[in-house]
Amino acid sequence: MNNALCALVAVALVASSCANSYNVEGSSSVSSLDGSKLYLRTVADNELKSLDSCAVLHGEFHFSGVLDTVRMATLFMDNESLLPVVLEEGDIRIKIDNAGQSVSGTPMNDRLYEFLDKHKQLANQMGELSHKQSQMLLDGIDEAIINEQLSAEAAVISGKEDSLVTNFISDNFDNVLGPGVFMMITSAYRYPILTPQIEHIMSMATDKFKNNPYVSSYYRTASENEARMQGFDIPAGDSAAGTAQAADSLGRMAAGQDTSMVDYNSEPQP
């Protein structure tokens, strides 16, 4: 083997050793998915790009590939987003059935879906309060007493949700999960705003988290909006609209709806 060829082989080996390989094994008991084409898509350079595709055959599907960094992606069926998945080294398992959907098998996916399950439980508890209110009214309980009791219960659930989200983001400031979940919570707002929770998160944040393109853009725009509401003259721009649209897109993706392009994988710029 001549020297030039040896050098090329050495470069290839170094490049492959720095890459992350992922392997996705999926199963579905939903009959309507059988025969469907699935796609793993992520955002790069402000474009939604397909990394891989496969068909569901007899309730099974498979993806594999190599990436130069850990990335958050979305599993799509045609143009319908199904669920978020972290593409990282290891064997990733996706399960889709009538009871729900989950991703497991690798550290970040386990961490993300443990969080999402807990968040869903709290959302269900909050939703049950409406049913509880109706039942209490049927039982003839005074409306003022009902409102006082349920308001107290709602405050407890809301506090648990706030702590869950804040702690999860702060524990994952320096990986893709922190900015990803930050986008999910900010998608609830019609436009970027500052809340006590957001201010608290940013007061603890690492430089890497603060410099994430989405986080930085959202916080800057929210601060400008806050200044306008306080009567300060801030030059108008389209950053607010763009950030709000990005947040809404991620929120629709997290809810299993179609999404436009949100680059939540971008690395912070120095």
C-alpha positions in Angstrom: 0.0 0.0 0.0 1.6 3.3 -1.0 1.9 6.3 1.3 -0.9 8.3 -0.3 -3.4 5.4 0.1 -2.2 4.8 3.7 -2.9 8.5 4.4 -6.4 8.3 3.0 -7.2 5.2 5.0 -6.0 6.9 8.2 -8.1 9.9 7.5 -11.2 7.8 6.9 -10.6 5.8 10.2 -10.2 9.0 12.2 -13.4 10.5 10.6 -15.4 7.4 11.3 -14.2 7.2 14.9 -15.5 10.8 15.5 -18.9 10.0 14.1 -22.0 8.8 16.0 -23.8 5.7 14.5 -27.4 5.2 15.4 -29.6 2.2 15.0 -33.4 2.5 15.2 -35.6 -0.6 15.6 -39.3 0.1 15.5 -42.5 -1.8 16.1 -46.1 -0.9 15.6 -49.4 -2.7 16.4 -51.4 0.0 14.6 -52.6 -1.8 11.5 -53.1 1.4 9.5 -49.3 2.0 9.6 -48.5 -1.3 7.9 -47.1 -0.6 4.4 -46.6 3.2 5.2 -43.4 5.0 4.4 -41.7 6.5 7.4 -39.0 9.2 7.5 -36.5 10.5 10.0 -36.2 14.2 9.4 -34.2 17.0 11.0 -33.5 20.6 10.3 -30.2 21.8 8.9 -29.5 25.2 7.3 -33.1 26.2 7.8 -34.4 23.3 5.7 -36.3 20.2 6.8 -34.2 17.3 5.5 -34.8 13.6 5.4 -32.0 11.6 6.9 -33.4 8.2 6.2 -36.6 6.4 5.2 -38.1 2.9 5.4 -41.4 1.1 5.0 -43.4 -0.5 7.8 -43.6 -4.3 7.1 -45.5 -6.6 9.3 -45.4 -4.0 12.1 -41.6 -3.6 12.0 -39.4 -0.8 10.7 -35.7 0.0 10.8 -33.3 3.0 10.4 -29.5 3.2 10.7 -26.9 5.8 9.9 -24.0 7.9 10.9 -24.0 11.5 12.2 -21.2 13.8 13.2 -23.1 14.9 16.3 -26.1 13.9 18.5 -29.3 15.4 17.0 -32.9 15.7 17.8 -35.1 14.5 14.9 -38.7 13.7 14.2 -40.3 10.6 12.9 -42.7 11.3 10.1 -45.3 9.3 8.2 -45.4 11.1 4.9 -45.9 14.8 6.1 -47.4 13.9 9.4 -45.0 14.1 12.4 -45.4 11.3 14.9 -42.9 11.7 17.6 -39.5 13.3 18.6 -36.4 11.1 18.8 -32.8 11.8 19.8 -30.4 10.3 17.3 -27.4 9.1 19.3 -25.1 6.2 19.3 -26.7 2.9 20.3 -29.8 0.9 19.7 -32.9 3.0 19.8 -36.3 1.3 20.2 -39.5 3.0 19.0 -42.9 1.5 20.0 -46.2 2.7 18.5 -49.5 1.3 19.6 -53.0 2.4 20.3 -52.1 3.3 23.9 -49.4 5.7 22.9 -45.8 5.9 21.6 -42.4 5.8 23.1 -38.7 5.9 22.4 -36.1 4.1 24.6 -32.8 2.2 24.6 -30.3 5.1 24.7 -29.6 7.6 27.5 -31.1 10.7 26.1 -34.2 9.1 24.7 -34.8 7.4 28.0 -34.4 10.7 29.8 -36.6 12.6 27.3 -39.5 10.2 27.4 -39.3 9.8 31.2 -39.8 13.6 31.3 -42.6 13.5 28.7 -44.4 10.8 30.6 -44.3 12.7 33.9 -45.4 15.9 32.1 -48.3 14.0 30.5 -49.4 12.7 33.9 -49.5 16.2 35.3 -51.4 17.4 32.3 -53.9 14.6 32.8 -54.3 15.5 36.5 -55.0 19.1 35.4 -57.6 17.9 32.9 -59.3 15.8 35.5 -60.1 18.9 37.5 -62.8 19.9 35.0 -64.5 16.5 35.4 -64.2 16.8 39.2 -65.8 20.2 39.1 -68.8 18.8 37.2 -69.2 16.0 39.7 -69.0 18.3 42.6 -71.7 20.5 41.1 -73.9 17.5 40.6 -73.3 16.6 44.3 -74.7 20.0 45.2 -71.6 21.5 46.6 -71.5 25.3 46.8 -69.8 26.8 43.8 -67.6 29.1 45.8 -66.3 26.1 47.8 -65.7 24.2 44.6 -63.7 27.0 43.1 -61.6 27.5 46.2 -60.7 23.8 46.4 -60.0 23.2 42.8 -58.0 26.4 42.5 -55.8 25.2 45.3 -55.4 21.8 43.6 -54.6 23.4 40.3 -51.9 25.6 41.9 -50.2 22.4 43.4 -50.2 20.7 40.0 -49.0 23.8 38.3 -46.1 24.1 40.8 -45.1 20.5 40.2 -45.2 21.1 36.4 -43.0 24.2 36.8 -40.5 22.4 38.9 -40.4 19.4 36.5 -39.8 21.6 33.5 -37.3 23.9 35.1 -35.2 21.1 36.7 -35.2 19.1 33.4 -34.0 22.0 31.4 -31.3 23.0 33.9 -30.1 19.4 34.2 -29.7 19.4 30.4 -28.4 22.9 29.7 -25.4 21.6 27.7 -27.0 19.0 25.4 -29.8 19.0 22.9 -32.6 18.2 25.4 -32.4 21.5 27.3 -33.0 23.8 24.3 -35.5 21.3 22.9 -37.7 21.4 25.9 -37.3 25.1 26.3 -38.8 25.4 22.8 -41.7 23.2 23.9 -42.6 25.4 26.8 -42.3 28.6 24.9 -44.5 27.3 22.1 -47.5 27.9 24.4 -47.2 31.7 23.9 -48.5 33.5 21.0 -45.4 35.6 20.8 -42.1 35.6 22.8 -42.6 36.8 26.4 -40.7 36.7 29.7 -42.3 34.8 32.5 -40.9 34.2 36.0 -40.1 30.6 35.0 -38.1 31.8 31.9 -36.3 34.4 33.9 -35.4 31.8 36.5 -34.1 29.4 33.9 -32.0 32.1 32.2 -30.6 33.3 35.5 -29.1 29.8 36.0 -28.3 29.0 32.4 -24.8 28.1 31.2 -23.2 30.1 28.4 -23.7 27.2 25.9 -27.5 27.2 26.6 -27.7 31.0 26.4 -25.9 31.0 23.1 -28.0 28.3 21.5 -29.5 30.0 18.4 -33.1 29.5 19.4 -32.7 30.3 23.0 -30.7 33.4 22.3 -33.2 34.6 19.7 -36.2 33.9 21.9 -34.8 35.7 24.9 -33.6 38.7 22.9 -37.0 39.1 21.3 -38.9 38.5 24.5 -36.8 41.2 26.2 -37.5 43.6 23.4 -41.2 42.9 23.7 -41.0 43.5 27.5 -39.3 46.8 26.9 -42.0 47.9 24.5 -44.7 47.0 27.0 -42.8 49.2 29.5 -42.9 52.1 27.1 -39.4 52.0 25.7 -38.9 52.7 22.0 -37.4 49.6 20.4 -36.9 49.5 16.6 -39.4 47.1 15.0 -38.0 44.0 13.3 -39.2 40.6 12.2 -37.3 38.7 14.9 -40.4 38.4 17.1 -42.6 37.0 14.3 -39.9 34.5 13.3 -39.2 33.3 16.8 -42.9 33.0 17.6 -43.4 31.0 14.4 -40.5 28.7 15.3 -41.8 28.1 18.8 -45.3 27.3 17.4 -43.8 24.9 14.9 -42.0 22.9 17.6 -45.1 22.9 19.8 -47.1 21.4 16.9 -44.4 18.8 16.3 -44.4 17.8 20.0 -48.1 17.4 19.8 -47.8 15.0 16.9 -48.9 17.5 14.3 -47.2 18.7 11.1 -44.3 21.1 11.7 -42.4 23.7 9.7 -38.7 24.2 10.0 -37.1 24.7 13.5 -33.4 24.4 13.7 -33.1 23.1 17.3 -29.9 21.2 16.4 -27.8 24.2 15.7 -24.6 24.5 17.7 -24.0 27.7 19.6 -21.7 30.2 17.8 -18.6 31.3 19.8 
